[in-house]
Amino acid sequence: RIEMHNFGVKVCIIEPGYFKTAVTSTEILEKNFLAIWKKLPEETKASYGEDYLKKCLSSLSKVQRSCSSNLQLVTDCMEHALTSQFPRTRYSAGWDAKLLYLPLSYLPSAFVD
C-alpha cells in the first residue's frame, strides 16, 4: 500500500470476517484436512495424536456456524472503496472482523503473532 503511494495509487485494504462461501464450507474443509492427514508420515500423526484430528474436525463446524451469509457487507465495502472520493485505508466487513481483527491491527505484530 505504501509502495504504491509514490505512483499516485491509493490502495484500500478490505479485511472480511468469516462468511459462508466455498472457502468456509465444512464439507470441503473436512475433505481437504483429511486428505492432508492421510499423506502425513505415521510418526507425525503419532506426535499430534487422534485427539488433535478430532478437535480440528469439530472446530470446523463451530467456525461454519459463526459465518455470516450476508456477503453484501463485503461488497458494500468494495463499492465504497471504489466510488468514494475519500476512501478509507481499511475496511472491516462483518461483526467478527470489527470485534477481533480491527483491534488486533493496532497491536504490535509480535504480540498478535
C-alpha positions in Angstrom: 0.0 0.0 0.0 2.7 2.4 1.0 4.9 1.5 -2.0 2.1 2.3 -4.4 1.5 5.7 -2.9 4.6 7.0 -4.8 2.9 6.2 -8.1 -0.3 8.0 -7.1 -2.2 4.8 -6.5 -4.5 4.6 -3.4 -4.7 1.1 -2.0 -7.5 0.2 0.3 -7.5 -3.0 2.4 -10.7 -4.9 2.9 -10.5 -7.3 5.8 -13.6 -9.5 5.8 -14.5 -11.7 8.7 -15.9 -15.2 8.2 -18.6 -15.6 5.6 -20.4 -18.6 4.2 -18.5 -19.3 0.9 -16.9 -22.3 -0.7 -13.7 -21.4 1.3 -15.5 -22.0 4.6 -17.6 -25.0 3.5 -17.4 -27.6 6.3 -17.5 -30.5 3.8 -14.7 -29.1 1.6 -12.5 -28.1 4.6 -13.0 -31.5 6.2 -12.2 -33.4 2.9 -9.0 -31.3 2.4 -8.0 -31.7 6.0 -8.4 -35.5 5.9 -6.6 -35.7 2.6 -3.6 -33.9 4.1 -3.8 -36.0 7.3 -3.7 -39.3 5.2 -0.5 -38.1 3.5 1.4 -37.3 6.8 4.0 -39.8 7.9 2.9 -42.1 10.7 5.5 -40.5 13.1 3.9 -37.1 12.6 0.4 -38.5 13.1 1.5 -40.1 16.3 3.1 -36.9 17.5 -0.2 -35.0 17.1 -2.5 -37.9 18.0 -6.0 -38.8 17.0 -7.4 -36.3 19.6 -5.9 -33.4 17.6 -7.6 -34.6 14.5 -10.9 -34.9 16.2 -10.6 -31.4 17.7 -9.7 -29.9 14.4 -12.6 -31.5 12.7 -15.1 -30.5 15.4 -13.8 -26.9 15.3 -14.7 -26.7 11.5 -18.4 -27.0 12.3 -18.1 -24.3 15.0 -16.5 -21.9 12.5 -19.2 -22.6 10.0 -21.9 -21.7 12.5 -20.3 -18.3 13.2 -20.1 -17.4 9.5 -22.3 -14.7 8.1 -24.3 -15.4 4.9 -24.7 -11.7 4.2 -22.0 -11.2 1.5 -23.3 -7.7 0.8 -21.3 -6.5 3.8 -18.1 -7.2 1.8 -19.4 -5.9 -1.5 -20.6 -2.7 0.2 -17.0 -2.1 1.4 -15.7 -2.8 -2.1 -18.2 -0.4 -3.6 -17.3 2.4 -1.1 -13.6 1.9 -1.7 -14.1 2.2 -5.4 -16.6 5.0 -5.6 -15.8 7.2 -2.6 -14.0 10.5 -3.2 -12.0 9.8 0.0 -11.9 6.1 0.6 -10.8 4.7 3.9 -7.4 2.9 4.2 -9.0 -0.1 5.9 -12.5 -1.7 5.7 -13.7 -4.4 8.1 -16.6 -6.4 6.9 -18.6 -8.4 9.4 -19.1 -8.3 13.1 -16.2 -10.6 13.8 -13.8 -8.5 11.8 -14.8 -5.4 13.7 -14.6 -7.0 17.1 -11.4 -9.1 16.6 -9.3 -8.1 13.6 -9.7 -4.4 13.8 -8.4 -4.1 17.4 -5.6 -6.6 16.7 -4.5 -4.5 13.8 -3.5 -1.7 16.2 -1.3 -4.0 18.3 2.4 -4.8 17.6 2.9 -7.6 15.2 5.0 -9.6 17.7 2.0 -9.6 20.2 -0.5 -10.6 17.5 1.7 -13.4 16.3 
